[in-house]
């Protein structure tokens, strides 16, 4: 598959979370939707991609309490809806280990509210090993593969 190919017409959409550490360019190239986890700093909660990295590092060095929490199921619902609007007839949703986060559970909750099959997969891992799995799923979808449940 060539770089920059628009895969939005692929019937199987691939969605992951931001712990996959996919560079924006790669996610766009393979048409992988990325739902950001939430970062909690004190009483402030926001999508991971809205936090300034330098500010987070400064706060870590200042020993402020920083944690993460799963995306709201609504974030998954609207990402699923966007995929369906783009023509997806099925969605493969790969997430970080359920031993680390309830992210996959939030995706499962949202999946119950959409009209196409959504296959939520607990990768059992995180970071680029999850990112490589999402890229592999996107390559498979781009090749015309269909999901057989």
C-alpha positions as a Python dict, from the first residue, in 0.01 Angstrom:
ca = {
    (1, 'X'): (0, 0, 0),
    (2, 'X'): (140, 339, -93),
    (3, 'X'): (196, 612, 164),
    (4, 'X'): (-81, 869, 171),
    (5, 'X'): (-347, 640, 25),
    (6, 'X'): (-693, 732, 154),
    (7, 'X'): (-842, 416, 297),
    (8, 'X'): (-1169, 571, 411),
    (9, 'X'): (-1364, 356, 166),
    (10, 'X'): (-1249, 37, 337),
    (11, 'X'): (-1553, -150, 478),
    (12, 'X'): (-1364, -245, 796),
    (13, 'X'): (-1255, 52, 1008),
    (14, 'X'): (-967, 23, 1254),
    (15, 'X'): (-972, 218, 1580),
    (16, 'X'): (-724, 220, 1866),
    (17, 'X'): (-643, 437, 2166),
    (18, 'X'): (-363, 686, 2212),
    (19, 'X'): (-151, 446, 2417),
    (20, 'X'): (-67, 285, 2080),
    (21, 'X'): (177, 578, 2035),
    (22, 'X'): (106, 599, 1663),
    (23, 'X'): (251, 909, 1503),
    (24, 'X'): (-26, 1122, 1350),
    (25, 'X'): (122, 1071, 1004),
    (26, 'X'): (106, 691, 1037),
    (27, 'X'): (-248, 692, 1175),
    (28, 'X'): (-357, 914, 887),
    (29, 'X'): (-169, 708, 627),
    (30, 'X'): (-347, 390, 736),
    (31, 'X'): (-677, 562, 822),
    (32, 'X'): (-659, 445, 1185),
    (33, 'X'): (-880, 645, 1419),
    (34, 'X'): (-716, 713, 1755),
    (35, 'X'): (-927, 782, 2064),
    (36, 'X'): (-723, 970, 2326),
    (37, 'X'): (-703, 849, 2685),
    (38, 'X'): (-768, 1108, 2954),
    (39, 'X'): (-484, 1262, 3154),
    (40, 'X'): (-562, 1371, 3509),
    (41, 'X'): (-346, 1638, 3674),
    (42, 'X'): (-482, 1741, 4011),
    (43, 'X'): (-847, 1822, 3944),
    (44, 'X'): (-792, 1885, 3571),
    (45, 'X'): (-899, 1614, 3325),
    (46, 'X'): (-855, 1641, 2949),
    (47, 'X'): (-773, 1436, 2639),
    (48, 'X'): (-410, 1332, 2628),
    (49, 'X'): (-354, 1517, 2299),
    (50, 'X'): (-469, 1848, 2451),
    (51, 'X'): (-198, 1856, 2717),
    (52, 'X'): (126, 2033, 2641),
    (53, 'X'): (401, 1772, 2680),
    (54, 'X'): (644, 2021, 2831),
    (55, 'X'): (384, 2126, 3086),
    (56, 'X'): (326, 1763, 3184),
    (57, 'X'): (700, 1709, 3224),
    (58, 'X'): (727, 2021, 3437),
    (59, 'X'): (446, 1897, 3660),
    (60, 'X'): (603, 1550, 3685),
    (61, 'X'): (933, 1707, 3794),
    (62, 'X'): (737, 1909, 4051),
    (63, 'X'): (604, 1572, 4177),
    (64, 'X'): (242, 1658, 4105),
    (65, 'X'): (5, 1364, 4095),
    (66, 'X'): (-54, 1270, 3730),
    (67, 'X'): (-260, 973, 3619),
    (68, 'X'): (-470, 853, 3328),
    (69, 'X'): (-821, 727, 3290),
    (70, 'X'): (-1005, 563, 3002),
    (71, 'X'): (-1181, 771, 2741),
    (72, 'X'): (-1549, 829, 2803),
    (73, 'X'): (-1765, 575, 2614),
    (74, 'X'): (-1909, 873, 2426),
    (75, 'X'): (-1570, 937, 2265),
    (76, 'X'): (-1582, 583, 2125),
    (77, 'X'): (-1945, 616, 2021),
    (78, 'X'): (-1874, 926, 1810),
    (79, 'X'): (-1559, 771, 1662),
    (80, 'X'): (-1766, 464, 1568),
    (81, 'X'): (-2032, 691, 1417),
    (82, 'X'): (-1768, 872, 1209),
    (83, 'X'): (-1642, 538, 1076),
    (84, 'X'): (-1995, 426, 992),
    (85, 'X'): (-2064, 757, 816),
    (86, 'X'): (-1747, 701, 610),
    (87, 'X'): (-1886, 363, 496),
    (88, 'X'): (-1754, 113, 749),
    (89, 'X'): (-1963, -203, 769),
    (90, 'X'): (-1760, -339, 1062),
    (91, 'X'): (-1513, -196, 1312),
    (92, 'X'): (-1207, -355, 1468),
    (93, 'X'): (-1114, -174, 1787),
    (94, 'X'): (-777, -262, 1946),
    (95, 'X'): (-692, -141, 2295),
    (96, 'X'): (-437, -151, 2569),
    (97, 'X'): (-441, -435, 2818),
    (98, 'X'): (-746, -455, 3042),
    (99, 'X'): (-497, -529, 3321),
    (100, 'X'): (-381, -168, 3286),
    (101, 'X'): (-699, 20, 3202),
    (102, 'X'): (-1074, -3, 3149),
    (103, 'X'): (-1037, 146, 2800),
    (104, 'X'): (-1154, -171, 2622),
    (105, 'X'): (-1457, -183, 2851),
    (106, 'X'): (-1548, 175, 2759),
    (107, 'X'): (-1526, 77, 2391),
    (108, 'X'): (-1747, -228, 2452),
    (109, 'X'): (-2006, -9, 2620),
    (110, 'X'): (-2014, 225, 2321),
    (111, 'X'): (-2019, -67, 2075),
    (112, 'X'): (-2358, -173, 2209),
    (113, 'X'): (-2505, 153, 2080),
    (114, 'X'): (-2408, 134, 1710),
    (115, 'X'): (-2565, -50, 1419),
    (116, 'X'): (-2258, -227, 1276),
    (117, 'X'): (-2052, -504, 1436),
    (118, 'X'): (-1773, -371, 1656),
    (119, 'X'): (-1504, -618, 1758),
    (120, 'X'): (-1326, -485, 2066),
    (121, 'X'): (-994, -658, 2120),
    (122, 'X'): (-787, -643, 2438),
    (123, 'X'): (-432, -644, 2304),
    (124, 'X'): (-283, -753, 2635),
    (125, 'X'): (-17, -486, 2579),
    (126, 'X'): (32, -116, 2517),
    (127, 'X'): (254, 135, 2340),
    (128, 'X'): (402, 55, 2000),
    (129, 'X'): (330, -317, 2029),
    (130, 'X'): (-36, -208, 2027),
    (131, 'X'): (45, 42, 1752),
    (132, 'X'): (200, -229, 1534),
    (133, 'X'): (-108, -448, 1589),
    (134, 'X'): (-334, -160, 1480),
    (135, 'X'): (-118, -102, 1172),
    (136, 'X'): (-136, -471, 1087),
    (137, 'X'): (-515, -467, 1122),
    (138, 'X'): (-533, -161, 896),
    (139, 'X'): (-313, -327, 633),
    (140, 'X'): (-536, -634, 644),
    (141, 'X'): (-849, -420, 610),
    (142, 'X'): (-691, -228, 321),
    (143, 'X'): (-621, -553, 139),
    (144, 'X'): (-995, -615, 127),
    (145, 'X'): (-1015, -868, 408),
    (146, 'X'): (-1351, -913, 573),
    (147, 'X'): (-1409, -989, 939),
    (148, 'X'): (-1562, -1333, 996),
    (149, 'X'): (-1707, -1356, 1344),
}
